[in-house]
Amino acid sequence: MFEEILAALSKALQGRSIPYMVIGGQAILLYGEPRLTRDIDITLGVDADRLDDVLALARELSLRVLPDNVRDFVLQTMVLPCLHEESGIRVDFIFSFTPYEAQAIKRANRVQILGTEVCFASPEDMIIHKIFAGRPRDREDVRSILLRNDDLDIPYIRSWLDEFDESSEEKGFRKSFEELLGQI
């Protein structure tokens, strides 16, 4: 069922000229240790001013929007959580328009699923996302990507993590990455 939903999402997003990339567990399945995931996380290369387009897309794909006060929720969190009721699969649309996300979306890998091109975050960008999130499961995902991909662009990863260290109150993104890289 994931394949059908991913293909339908891709067609609908491309039809509305909304740049995107699949992140989270679905992308980890491509690059890291296979694991059970019950959701689809999609970063959109647009601001919340395109919310109406995304809501129309959700209706078109029979996705139930989960928050009651949609606009307030999206403006506060920059996430539109939905549910594909037939399968029970949650789909989270993440609104993002930062220079980093725009570049990551341009670097996305295009994978054929059921005859449709679906954009997945690159393994390097998955590492950056997971280091930024920083939970134990995310660290394990980074480790599995590092183990399974020997052609990673490490300078690209380091560059963005250094930038996040400089611009964020939270520090230690690069250090966290180097610790994991040293374990490989």
N, C-alpha and C positions, 0 to 999 in steps of 0.2 A: 504493500500500500504506500510505503514511503516513496517509491519510485514514481508512482502515478501522481502523487501530490507534488513532488519536486518538479516533475515535468510540467504539470498544470500551472504551478506558481511561476516557473520560468517563462512560459508562454504569455501569461497574463502580465507579468512585469515588463517583459520586452514590448508587448503590445501597447503599454502605456509609457514607454520610453523612461522607465525607472531603472537606473543602474542598481545592481545588487550583487551580493555574494552570500553564499551559504556558509555559515560558520558553525561553531559548536560541535556537538557529537556527530552530526552527519559528515562534517569535513574530517573529523578525527578518523572516521571509518576509512577514508581514503588514504590517510597518511600515517596513522598510528595503530595502536592496539585496538582491534575490534572490541566494542563493548555495547551493551544494551543502552539504547537511547529511545525515548518516547516523544521526542519533540524535534522541531525544525526551527533553527534560529537563522534569520535572514537580516543581514545589514543592508539597509537601503541607502543609496547615495543621495538622499534628499532630506530636506528639513520637514518638520511637521506641517508646513504649509501645503504639502501634498497629501495630507491626511484624507481628504475626500476621495482622492484617486485610490488610495489604499483601501478605504472602506468599500468602495465600489468593487474593487478586486475581490475583497473578502466575500461580499455578497455573491458575486459571480461564481466563486469556487465553493459556495456553501460552507463558509467558515463562520462560526458564531463568534462575534466579538464579546470578550469576557467582561471588561469593566462596564459598570453602569453609566458613569459619566465619562464617556470616551474622550472628549476633547481635554478636559481637565487632567485626566489620567495620562494621556499622551504628552501633554505639555509639561507635566511634572516629571515623568519618567523617560520620555522619548521612546517608549515601547508600546506597541499595540499587540496585546496578547489575544490570540484567537484559538478556537478549537474546531478541528475537523470532526464533527460529531459521529459520523459513520465509523471512523476508525479509532477515535479517542486520541488522535495525535494533536498535540498542541503546536501551534505555529506562532512564533514571536517575530513581529516585524520591528526592527530596531532602526529608528531614524538617526542618521548620522551624516554630517556634511563637513567633517574636519578634513584638513589637507591629508592627514594620514589615511583616513578611510577612503578618500577619493583615489589616492594612489593604490591602496590595497585592492580596491574594486577593479582598477585598471589592470592590476597584476593577476587577477583571479584566473584560475585554471578552468577551462571549458571542458566539461565532461558530457559525453553523449549518454542520455538516459531516455529510454523508450523513444529514440529518434529525435529527441529535443536536446539542445545544448543548454546545460545547466552550469552556472558560474559558481565555483567553490573557491573560497579563500585559499591562497597558496600555503604551502606548509610553513614558510617563513612567517607569513602573517598570522597563521594559527598559533605559532609559538609566541608571537608578540601579544596576541589577544589573551592567551592562556597565562603568560607571565604577568600581564596586567591584572587579570582576575585573581590570580594568586592562591586559590584554594588548593587543598591537598590533591583533589581529583585533577585539577588543572595542571599541577606540577607533574603528576603521573602522565598526563596526556603529552606534555612537552617532552618528557623522557622518552616516551614511545615514538614520537615523531623523530627525535634525534637518533634513536636506534635504527629506525627503518628507512631513513633518508640520508644517504651519504653525500649528496650533492647540494646541500643547503647553502644559501648565500648568507654566511655568518656575518660578514661586514654589514649587510643590510639590516639584519636583526639588531646587531650592536648599535648601529647608528640611531635607529628609532628608539631603542630602550634608553640610550643616553639622552635623547631629546626628551623623552617622558620623565626621566630622572630630573632633568633641569627645569621642566615646566610644571611639575607636580609637587604638591606638598608631601606626598608619599614618595619616598626614595627607595632605592635598592632594587629596581627592576633589572638593571644590568647585572648587579651582583647575584641576584637570584638565578638569572640565566647562566652566568659563568659557573655557578655551583653545579647546576644540572649538567652543563656541558662537560665539566671536569669529571663527572661520574661515568661518562660514556667511554 
